[in-house]
Amino acid sequence: MHPDIQRILITGGGSGIGAAIAAQCRANGQQVIVLDQKNADYEVDLSNVEQTQKALADVLSQGAITGLVNNVGMVKPASIERQTLDEFDQVMALNTRCALQCIQAVIPQMKQQQFGRIVNISSRAALGKSMRAAYASSKAALIGLTRVAALELGAYGITVNAIGPGPIETELFKQANPKDAPQTQQILKSVPVKRFGQPEDIAHACDFFLSEKSGFITGQILYVCGGMTVGGDSI
């Protein structure tokens, strides 16, 4: 059986959406371990396989992980004509390969305890977004990884789901999209609920997937986007 005190591992939990997820977990009384470049329990470059492996080994040596949130990510905006292969490799390494590495690390203990919750933070951009060739590819790949892992791990009491945030008002979002800029206002008009999302909106969705009560839900992608995906094809 899983431990009474759940241990939640969050990548990229030092700021933005990841920090909101960490705060929600702590409010639930869960033990949170954050891997990030700063404001973290383990300061690590998660695009580096060796650094990530060492941090994961240290975390797992201190006890089983019951919940994993693969949240870390980067964006390298560029048109598909100008997206460099180096940028593409960087984005895939951090956004997708790191998620696979973390999943592989926690599986043995989750199987042993016959319980686990894995949540991958994808993006609405997985459906397609201009100037996001590398980013959208990495986030779509994360959805594919979610589905495969759900199929393979379900028999062990391990669920694997993904969240696809729409426009979320993090500090990075506000820097890239000034409040009164025409582009920002255009984005806002396209959101049916007529507001931008907050990091806490993603944290609430993540809390749902991490819950013991969500054991019959796996392999799903939940778009937390204020209704922007309604009426469109989804993956």
C-alpha positions in Angstrom: 0.0 0.0 0.0 1.1 3.6 -0.5 2.5 5.6 2.3 0.2 7.7 4.6 2.1 10.8 3.8 2.3 11.2 0.0 5.6 12.4 -1.5 5.1 14.5 -4.6 8.0 15.2 -7.0 7.6 18.3 -9.2 9.9 19.3 -12.0 10.1 23.0 -12.7 8.3 23.8 -9.4 10.4 26.8 -8.5 8.1 29.4 -10.2 4.9 29.9 -12.2 2.6 26.9 -12.7 4.9 24.5 -11.0 5.1 26.7 -7.9 1.3 26.9 -7.7 1.1 23.1 -7.9 3.7 22.8 -5.2 1.8 25.2 -2.9 -1.5 23.3 -3.5 0.2 20.0 -2.5 1.8 21.5 0.6 -1.6 22.8 1.6 -2.9 19.2 1.3 -0.3 18.1 3.8 1.8 16.3 1.1 5.5 16.3 1.2 6.8 18.2 -1.9 10.2 17.8 -3.6 11.0 20.4 -6.3 13.6 19.9 -9.0 14.4 23.2 -10.8 17.3 25.5 -11.6 16.4 27.8 -8.6 14.0 28.0 -5.7 14.2 24.2 -5.5 15.0 21.4 -3.1 17.4 20.2 -5.8 18.9 22.8 -8.1 19.5 20.9 -11.3 19.6 21.5 -15.0 16.8 19.0 -16.0 17.9 19.0 -19.6 21.1 17.3 -18.5 20.7 13.6 -18.2 23.5 13.0 -15.7 22.4 15.8 -13.4 18.8 14.7 -13.5 19.8 11.1 -12.8 21.8 12.1 -9.7 19.0 14.2 -8.3 16.4 11.5 -8.9 18.6 8.9 -7.2 19.0 11.2 -4.2 15.2 11.8 -3.9 14.3 8.1 -4.3 16.9 7.0 -1.7 14.9 9.0 0.9 11.6 7.3 0.2 9.0 6.3 -2.4 7.4 8.9 -4.6 3.6 8.6 -4.8 3.0 11.4 -7.2 5.1 12.8 -10.1 4.3 16.1 -11.9 6.3 16.6 -15.1 6.0 20.4 -15.4 9.3 21.7 -16.4 9.4 23.3 -19.9 10.9 25.9 -22.2 9.7 27.8 -25.3 11.9 28.7 -28.2 9.6 30.7 -30.4 10.3 30.6 -34.1 8.6 30.0 -37.4 8.9 26.4 -38.7 11.3 27.8 -41.4 13.6 29.4 -38.8 13.4 26.9 -35.9 16.9 25.6 -35.6 17.6 21.9 -35.0 19.6 22.8 -32.0 16.6 24.7 -30.5 14.4 21.8 -31.4 16.7 19.4 -29.6 16.9 21.6 -26.5 13.2 21.9 -26.2 12.6 18.2 -26.7 15.3 17.3 -24.2 13.7 19.4 -21.4 10.0 19.2 -22.2 9.8 15.5 -23.2 12.9 13.5 -22.6 13.1 14.7 -18.9 9.6 13.6 -18.4 10.4 10.1 -19.7 13.5 9.9 -17.5 11.5 10.9 -14.4 8.7 8.4 -15.1 11.2 5.6 -15.6 12.9 6.5 -12.3 9.7 6.4 -10.2 8.1 3.3 -11.7 9.9 0.6 -9.7 8.8 2.0 -6.3 5.3 2.8 -7.6 4.9 -0.7 -8.8 6.1 -2.0 -5.4 3.5 0.0 -3.5 0.8 -0.7 -6.2 0.0 3.0 -6.3 1.1 6.0 -8.2 -0.1 9.2 -9.8 1.7 10.8 -12.7 0.6 14.1 -14.2 2.3 15.5 -17.3 1.9 19.2 -18.0 1.3 19.5 -21.8 -0.2 22.5 -23.5 -3.0 23.6 -25.7 -0.2 24.4 -28.2 0.0 20.6 -28.8 -3.1 21.2 -31.0 -1.0 23.7 -33.1 0.2 27.2 -32.6 2.1 29.6 -34.9 5.8 30.2 -33.9 5.8 27.1 -31.7 7.3 24.3 -34.0 9.6 22.9 -31.3 7.3 23.6 -28.3 4.1 22.2 -29.9 6.0 19.1 -31.0 7.3 18.5 -27.5 4.0 19.0 -25.9 2.2 16.7 -28.4 4.8 14.1 -27.8 4.1 14.4 -24.0 0.5 13.4 -24.7 1.6 10.4 -26.7 3.9 9.4 -23.8 1.0 9.9 -21.3 -1.2 7.4 -23.3 1.5 4.8 -23.6 2.4 5.0 -19.9 -1.3 4.8 -18.9 -1.7 1.6 -20.9 1.4 0.0 -19.5 1.1 1.0 -15.9 -2.6 0.8 -15.1 -2.5 -2.7 -13.8 -0.1 -1.6 -11.1 -2.5 1.1 -9.6 -0.5 3.8 -11.4 -2.5 6.4 -13.4 -1.0 8.8 -15.9 -2.8 11.8 -17.2 -2.0 15.1 -18.8 -3.1 18.7 -18.5 -3.1 21.1 -21.4 -3.0 24.7 -20.1 -4.3 27.6 -22.3 -3.1 31.1 -21.7 -2.0 31.2 -18.1 -1.0 34.6 -16.5 2.4 33.7 -15.2 5.2 36.2 -14.9 6.7 34.9 -18.1 3.4 35.2 -19.9 2.9 38.8 -18.7 6.4 39.7 -19.8 5.8 38.3 -23.3 2.2 39.7 -23.5 1.9 43.2 -22.0 -1.5 43.9 -20.6 -2.5 46.6 -23.1 -0.8 45.2 -26.2 -3.2 44.5 -29.1 -1.9 40.9 -29.3 -2.7 40.3 -25.6 -6.2 41.8 -26.1 -6.7 39.5 -29.1 -5.8 36.5 -27.1 -8.2 37.5 -24.3 -11.1 38.0 -26.8 -10.5 34.4 -28.0 -11.1 32.9 -24.5 -14.8 32.1 -24.0 -14.7 32.8 -20.2 -13.1 36.2 -21.0 -10.2 36.0 -18.6 -6.7 34.6 -18.6 -6.1 31.5 -16.5 -4.1 31.7 -13.3 -1.5 29.2 -12.1 -3.9 28.1 -9.4 -6.3 26.9 -12.1 -3.7 24.4 -13.3 -2.9 23.5 -9.7 -6.5 22.6 -9.0 -6.7 20.3 -12.0 -3.4 18.7 -11.0 -4.7 18.2 -7.5 -7.7 16.2 -9.0 -5.4 13.9 -11.0 -3.1 13.3 -8.0 -6.0 12.3 -5.7 -6.5 8.8 -4.5 -10.1 9.2 -5.7 -9.0 9.5 -9.3 -7.9 5.9 -9.7 -10.4 5.1 -12.5 -9.1 8.0 -14.7 -6.0 7.5 -16.8 -4.6 8.3 -20.2 -6.6 11.5 -20.4 -5.7 15.0 -21.5 -7.6 17.8 -19.7 -7.4 21.2 -21.4 -7.6 24.0 -18.8 -8.0 26.8 -21.3 -11.2 28.7 -20.5 -13.0 27.0 -23.4 -10.5 27.8 -26.2 -10.4 24.2 -27.4 -14.2 23.9 -27.7 -15.3 23.1 -31.2 -11.9 22.1 -32.4 -10.2 18.7 -32.9 -8.3 17.5 -29.9 -5.7 14.9 -29.1 
